Amino acid sequence: MVELDDGPARRLDMWLSVSSTSRKFRESWLPAKLSRQTSGLQTYIDVMHEQIGDSLAESEREVVVVIEQIDTLNAKTSKQRSISHDLSRALRPH
């Protein structure tokens, strides 16, 4: 009886086993790594969102202050015009 060389079959089995193990490792490791990276990115995005929100709120407050100052200056100018107009009428000869 002639024995067949089972070396190629054995090598194929080993390769498939290693390949399967490698694939399983990648399938379990990659999502975990991506999950950690995504988690880090989400933290960064949350911090940036908070900083931008704070900056926008601060800018909005500053704009409101400027608008209030302009309104006050406008009211003072209107009052001064009214006084000036009344004074010029009072000083005009009749």
C-alpha positions in Angstrom: 0.0 0.0 0.0 1.3 3.5 -1.0 1.0 6.2 1.6 0.2 9.6 0.3 2.1 12.6 1.5 -0.3 14.6 3.6 2.1 17.5 4.1 0.3 19.8 1.7 -3.1 19.0 3.3 -1.6 19.5 6.8 -0.1 22.8 5.7 -3.4 23.9 4.2 -5.2 23.0 7.5 -2.6 25.0 9.5 -2.9 28.0 7.1 -6.7 27.9 7.4 -6.4 27.7 11.2 -4.0 30.6 11.4 -6.1 32.5 8.9 -9.3 31.9 10.9 -7.6 32.9 14.1 -6.2 36.0 12.4 -9.7 36.9 11.1 -11.3 36.3 14.5 -8.6 38.5 16.1 -9.2 41.3 13.6 -13.0 41.0 13.9 -12.7 41.3 17.7 -9.8 43.8 18.0 -10.7 46.3 15.2 -14.2 47.2 16.5 -12.8 47.6 20.0 -10.1 49.9 18.7 -12.5 51.9 16.6 -14.9 52.1 19.5 -12.1 53.6 21.7 -11.1 56.0 18.9 -14.7 57.0 18.3 -15.2 57.5 22.0 -12.2 59.8 22.1 -13.5 61.7 19.1 -16.9 62.0 20.7 -15.3 63.5 23.8 -13.3 65.9 21.7 -16.5 66.9 19.8 -18.4 67.3 23.0 -15.7 69.6 24.4 -15.5 71.7 21.2 -19.3 71.9 21.1 -19.4 73.2 24.7 -16.6 75.7 24.0 -18.3 77.0 20.9 -21.6 77.2 22.8 -20.0 79.1 25.6 -18.3 81.4 23.1 -21.6 82.1 21.2 -23.4 82.8 24.5 -20.6 85.2 25.5 -20.7 86.9 22.1 -24.5 87.2 22.3 -24.3 88.9 25.8 -21.7 91.3 24.4 -23.9 92.2 21.4 -26.8 92.8 23.7 -24.7 95.1 25.8 -23.7 97.1 22.7 -27.3 97.3 21.5 -28.4 98.6 24.9 -25.5 101.2 24.8 -26.6 102.3 21.3 -30.2 102.5 22.5 -29.1 104.7 25.4 -27.0 106.9 23.2 -29.9 107.2 20.8 -32.3 108.2 23.6 -29.8 110.8 24.9 -29.4 112.2 21.4 -33.1 112.5 20.9 -33.5 114.3 24.2 -30.6 116.7 23.4 -32.2 117.5 20.0 -35.5 118.1 21.7 -33.9 120.5 24.2 -31.9 122.2 21.5 -35.1 122.6 19.4 -37.0 124.0 22.4 -34.1 126.3 23.2 -33.8 127.7 19.7 -37.6 128.4 19.6 -37.4 130.1 23.0 -34.5 132.3 21.9 -36.1 133.3 18.5 -37.6 136.7 18.4 -41.3 136.7 18.2 
